[in-house]
Amino acid sequence: MGQTELSEQEVFRRNSLEQLRGLGIEPYPAAEYVVNAWSKEIKESFKDEDAARRQVSVAGRIMSRRIMGKASFMELQDSEGRIQIYVSRDDVCPGDNKELYNTVFKKLLDIGDYVGIEGYVFRTQMGEISVHASALTILSKSLRPLPVVKMKDGVVYDGFGDPEQRYRQRYIDLVVNEGVKDVFLRRTKIFNSMREFFNLRGYTEVDTPVLQSIPGGAAARPFVTHHNALDIDLYLRIANELYLKRLIVGGFDGVYEFSRNFRNEGMDRTHNPEFTCMEIYVAYKDYKWMMKFTEELLEKICLDVNGTTRVVYAGHEIDFKAPYKRITMTEAIRENTGIDISGMGEEELRDVCRSTGVEQDATMGKGKLIDAIFGHACEANYIQPTFITDYPIEMSPLTKKHRNDPRLTERFELMVCGKEIANAYSELNDPVDQRVRFEEQLKLSEKGDDEAMFIDRDFLRALEYGMPPTSGMGIGMDRLTMFLTGRESIQEVLLFPQMRPEWNVKPEKE
């Protein structure tokens, strides 16, 4: 296939590129360009009473230009924001050759080009803090025109707003749409705040395998790949739980990991097949301790990132200030349906599903039936942070039995605005019980449940050497970022969300 036909603007810019080279100007210079100031800092530190003019060297992308004969203005966008640049022909071309200004600045520079500016900071007669250019260096020629987003009376015109375009071309989204970059800066702050919380308590950040022979630690359908050298199929990890618990067996008191996980499942506004989860495991603790730990963690992150524990999400004001409400799953179902499912068998639960309009099929065991009832009748009603606790044993094959009721487990999920953002257990450390739970999962798999867990024999072997009492907790980092930035779609907090490819990804043949 030949090259896609170029637009008039693309042809014009390529011609400008060649003209610049014809003038002896390299549009993509190799030498370092030293930057010593940035737009935001320049504006914040400027003082009209300073007698000495501050000399600066700035660099960025041209976002607009106003050409007015011998003097012109441009708006330069750097990593912190935008600043106005004043360009005078006599300053940037101090010799006799003024045609360089007329040719290069007026005709061969375009919106989107990267330039470096040396000059001094001043305030214009209109009151705008600007840089008066004494030298201009072309750093990179843009061969495609940027979308020109205009705003008038608070209304955006010609916006780059189509979601599919924005997610495919995030590099353009970041340049032209205000606020997008801030989401990802805050995402980084969330990770850093969490790391700080864990590190101050002496817990160790680790890395565990992405390619696994057993896709363990969660109930999910895995992606399958093939290892050519070993000639075996492997799975992209669906969770890192079983490897982190192996490290507790090995003698670590506390380990955590920001894990890139992959689940071969549906995509919607809160799910992406590739996502980031943080999991932490702490020896000698239980799920009650972990609830308090989670409250303290989330309150700190909110304050670090937003300066307040209150956020607005989907029209609700959410307050992450500890403590949070606690309610058992059985109580939650009874509270929202009037039905007590305690002690019910599979057929009784199917009757509950029928009476409450919950979809169910023959592949679903007790755990999935209870989960479906809760999801249908309860989840959406928990807006403020709420711990749903004490899950039935069928729903939690890696969780320790409840100390007071063997039909339940010591587990909680933290619900916010009807969505789960944290999941935690008192970890099952009885290897005999764990083997029985895995075998129950195998029966579900034989029934047709393609999300049932595999039996991980090496993990069972590790438990047989002894794992101390441990509590573990996982937080969906993408979903947490959604809440703390007020974004209602997971694609808004992923730099490059999964999408169908635009072009044939196989090698093209002429």
N, C-alpha and C positions, 0 to 999 in steps of 0.2 A: 504494500500500500504506500502511496506517495504521501508527502507532507500535506497536512490540512491547509487549505487555501488561506492565505493571510488576509486580514482585514486591511482597510486603507490606513488605519492608524499604525498597525504593525509594520506595514511596508514603509511608512513615513519614518518610524523610529529606527528601523534598520538602515535607512538611508542616512539618518542623522549620525548613527554609529560610524558609518564609513566616512562621513565628512569630518567627524572629530579626529579620526585616525589620519585623515588626509592633512589635517592641520597640525599633526604631531602630538595630539592629545590622546593618551591611552585611556579608554573608558573603563577599564578594569585594572587599575594599577596594582602592582604587587607589593609596593612598599607599605610599611606600617603608617597609619595616620593616627597621630597622637591626639586623643580627646582628653580634655581636662575639666570640662564643665557640661552640665546637663540642664535641660529646660526648666524643670521644676525647681531645682536648687538655685538656678540663676534668678528666677522670679522671686523666690522666698528670701534670698539674701540681699537683694538690691536695695540700696538706700539712696534717696535723692541727694542727701547732704554730703555723700562721699565726694571729696574733691578729686581724688585720683580715679581715672577711668579704669575699670577692671578689664584686663585683656583675657580673652577666652578663646578656646578652640573647641568648636562643637561639630557634630556630624549627625546626619539623619536623612530622612526621605522628604523630598519636596512634595507638599500636599496642596499648595495653591501658589499662584503667582499673579502679581499685578504689575504690568510693564508700563512705565510712564516716562518714555524718552530716556534721558540720561540717568534717571534714578528709578529703581524698582523695588518692590517688596516681594518676599516669598515667605511662606509658612513652612517651617521645618519641624518634622516629627521625629523625635528620638525615643529611647526606651522609656522615658518618664512622662512624655507629653509633647506639647507643641510650643514653639517660640517663633516670633516674627524676626525675619532677617531683612535689613535694609542694605541694598546694593547700589552703590554709586559707580557710574562708569569710570569716573576719574580716579576713584580709589582702587578699584580692582584692576584697572589698566592705567597705571601712573605714567607710562611713557607715551610716545606719539601714536602707537598702534591702537586706536580706539575701536577698530573694526573687530578686534577679538571679542569685545563686549557685545557689539551689535550682532555678530554671527553666532557666537557660542551661547551667550546668556539669552538673547532674544529668540533665537531660532532653533538651536540644537539641544537645549535643555527641556525636559518634559516633566510633568507631574509624575511622581513615582521614582525619579532618579535619586540616587544617593549622592550627596555632596558633603564636603567638609568646609567649614567656614572658620576663618580666623578674623578676629575683630574685637571691638570693645562694646560693653553693655551701656545702654542709655535708655532714656524714656522719650518717646516721640511726643510731638505736640498734641496728639490725640490721647496721650496718657498711657500708651502701651509699652511695656518693657520689651526691648528689642536688642538685637546684636547688629552693630554697624560693621559691615564686612570690609576687611582690608585685603583679603585673599579668599579665592574660591577654588576648590579642588574637586573635580569629578571623581567619584569613588566607584560608582556602578551605574551603568545605563540600563534603564527599564525598557524592555522591548514589548511589553504588553501594557495597555492603558489600565489604570486602576478605575474601579467604579467611582464616579464622582458623587458622593453623598452630600446633598444640600439640605439645609434646614431653614425654614422661614416661619416666623410666628409659632414656633414650637412644633411645626409639622415637618417630617422628614420626607424629602423628595429623592427619587432615583436611588433609594436605599438598596443595599446589598442584604436583603432580608429573607430570601427564600431559604428555608432550613436545609434543604438538600445541598444547595450551592454552598452555604456557609460551612457545613460539616465537611464537604469534599475539599473545599479550598479554605481551610482554616487559616492559612497564611494570609489570605486577603481579608477574611473576617476580622482577624486581629488588627490589621492595619486600619480598616475603614470604619468599624463599628465600635463606638465608645462603650466601655464597660466590659467588653469580652475579655480583654487581657487581665482585668482586675479579678475576674472569677478564678483564673488559673494562678494568679499570684496568691490569692487567698487559699486556694487548694494547697499550695506549697506551705503556707503558714500553718494549715491544719496538720499536715504531716510533721512539720518541725516541732509544733507544740506538743504533739503526742509523743514524739521521740524524747523530748526534754522531760516530760512527765515520767516516762519509763526509765530513762537513764539516771535521773536523780534518785530513783529507788534501787538502782544497782542491777537492773535487768539487762540482758545481753541481746543485742540484735544479731540475727543469724540469717543464713541463706539455706534453703532446702531445694531438692530437685524439682524442676518443672516437668521433665520427662520421667514418668513413673511406670513401673510394671504393673502396679495395682492402683487404680484410681480411687483412693480411699479418703475418708474424712468427711464425706457428705453424701447425700442422696441426690445424684444428678447424673445426667447422661454425658459421658466424656467424648472428647475429640480423640480419634485414633490416628497414629502416625506409624511410620516404619523406620526402624534403625537398620541401615544397610549393612554396616560392619558386623553387627551381632545377628542379623537376619531374624529380628523379632519385632512384633508389634509392641508399641509403647503408647501411653496415654498422656495427653497434656493434663496437668494436675487440675483437679476440681477443688482441692483444698490441701492445705499443708499440715493439717492437724496431727496426723499419725507420725510424721517425722519430728515435729516439735515435741511430742510426748516421748519419743525415743530419746531425745536430748535430756528430758527430765529423768528418765531411767538412767542416763549416763552421768548424772550428778549435777546438772545445772539447777540452780534454785529458781531462776526465772528467765524465760526466753521469749522473744517476740520477732515477728517478721512481717514486712509489708509484701504481701504475696500477690503476684499476678496470676489469677486463676482463669480457667477456661471451662465453660459449660455449654454443651451442644444443644441449646434449648432455644425457646422463643425470644424475640426481641420486642420490647415495648418501651414506654416512657420511663420505666424504672429498671429495665433489665438490658444488659449488653452481654454478648457471649464471652467477651474478654473484659475482666473487671479486676479491681484491686481490693483486696481484703487485708486487714491487719488482724493477726491472731497472736495472742499472748497466753502463756501458761506459767503459773506460779505454784511452786511446791508448798505443801503444808497449808493450803487455803481451801475454802469451799465456796459454793455459789452465793452464800449470804455475804461473805467478805467481798466477793467479786461485784455484787450489786453496788455496794458503797464505793468501791474502787471506780466503777464505771461512772457513777454520778459525779464524783470528784473530777475525773478525767474530762468529761464532756463540759462541765461547768468551766474548767480552766481553758479548754480549747476555745469556747465561745468568747470568753473575755479576751484571750490573746488575739483572736482573729477579728472580732467585731467590736470589742470594748464594752459589750453588754451580753447578758445571758438571754436576752429576748431577740427573736428573729421572726420575720413574717414569711410564711410559706403557704401558698395556695389560699390566700385570704385569711389565714389564721395567725394569730400571734402566739408563738410557741415560746415557753420559758424553760430553759435548760438549767435553771438554778436548782440545786439539790435541796431536799430529797425528792424522789419521784414516787408516785403511787405504785402499790404492789397489789396484784390480784392473781389468784390461781387460774389456770386455764379452765378447770371445771366450774369455778365460780363465775368466770367471764361468760361461758356458754349459758349457764343458768340465768345470769343477770340479763342477757340479751335475748334469750329464747324462752325462758321459763322451764327449760328441760334440764333435768339432772342426769348426766350421762355416766355417773359413777358406777362402775361395775358392769356396764353394758357390754354384751358380746357383739360380734360382727353383724349378725342379722338384725339385732336391735338398733345398731347404729345405722344400718341401711334404712330401716323404717324412719329414723329421725331425719335422715337425708331426704327421704321422699316427702315427709310431712313439712319440711322447711324449704323445699325447692332447691336442694343442693344436688348438683350433678354428681353421679357416681357410676362406677362400672365394676366388672367382676375382677379386675386386676388389683383393686384397692383393698388392702388389709385394714385392720383397726386403726393403725396410726394415720394412714392417709384419709380415712373417713372422718376421723376426729379433726384432722387438720383442715379438711374441706368444710366441715361445719363451722369451725372457728373463723376461717377465712370469709365465709359467706355471711355469717350473722354477727360477727364481733369486731373484726379488725378495724373497719372504717370508723368505729365509734370511739377509738382511743386516739384523741388528738394530742393532748399534752403527754409528755414522756411518761410511759407506764410500763412497769415490769410485769409481764405475764409469766407466772411461775408454775412449777410442779406439773410438768407435762406427763401424760400417760407414757408408760414404759415402751409401748409399741412405736412411739414417735421418736424415740431417742436411744438408738442402739449403742451409743458410745458414752452414755451417761450413767452415773452411779444411781442405784435404787434409792428412793426417798427413805430417810432414816425412820420415818413414822408410818409409811404406807408403801409396801412393796409393789403396788400397782402403778405407782408414780415414780418419777425421777427428779433429781435435784437439778433442774434446768430453768433458765429464764430466757425470754426474748424481750428486748426493749422495743416497744412500739411507739412511733411518733407519727401523727397525722395518718394513721392507718397503715403505716409501713414499718417493717422490721429494720432496725439499723444495728442491733447487736444481738448476739446469741451466745449463751454461756452455760457451762456445766460445772457441777462437781464431777470431775472426770472418773469414769469407770476404771478402776485399777485392779479389779479381780479378774485374773486371766481365764478362770473357768467360766465365770458369768459372761465375759466378753466373747468366748468361743460360742456359747449357746446363742447369744444375740446375733452373731455373724451367721450362724446356721439358720436362724429365723429369717434373716435377710435373704439367704440363699433360696429358701422356700418361696419368698415373695417374688424373687427373680424368675423362678420356675413357673410361677403363676402368670408371668407376663409383665411384671413391674420392671421396666428398663432403667429405673432410677435406684433400684435396690443396691445396697453395698456389696462389694466383693469381700471374700474372706482374705485377709492379709495375714498370712501365716508368720511372716517375719515379725510383724507387730505383736502378734500373740506371743511369739518367742521372747520378744523384748519384755513384755509384761510379766512373763514367768520368772524373769530375773528380779522383778520387784520394782514397782513404781510407787513413790510416796503419795500420800493424799495430795491431790492437785486440783486447782480450778483453772479452767481455760475460758477465753472469751474471744469472739471474733466480731469485728466491726466492718461493715461495708463502707469503704472510704469514699466511693463515688456517691453513694446515697447520702452519707453524712455531709459531703460537700454540697449536694443539692440543697439540703436543709439550711446550711449556714450561709449560702449565697442566694437563697430564695429562688433557685431555678427548679422548674417542675419537670424537666426532661433530663434524663441521664446524659443524653447526647450533648447537652449544654456544658457539662462539666468534664467531658472527655475531649482531649485535644483532637484526637482522630478516631471517632466512633466507627464501628464496623458498618460497611455499606457494600452494596453490589459494585463491582468494578465498572468504571466507565468504558474501559477498553478491554479488548481481548488480552488476557494476561499471558497467553501462550506466545512463543516467538512467532512473529509475523513472517510470512513468505511472500516474496514478490510474485 
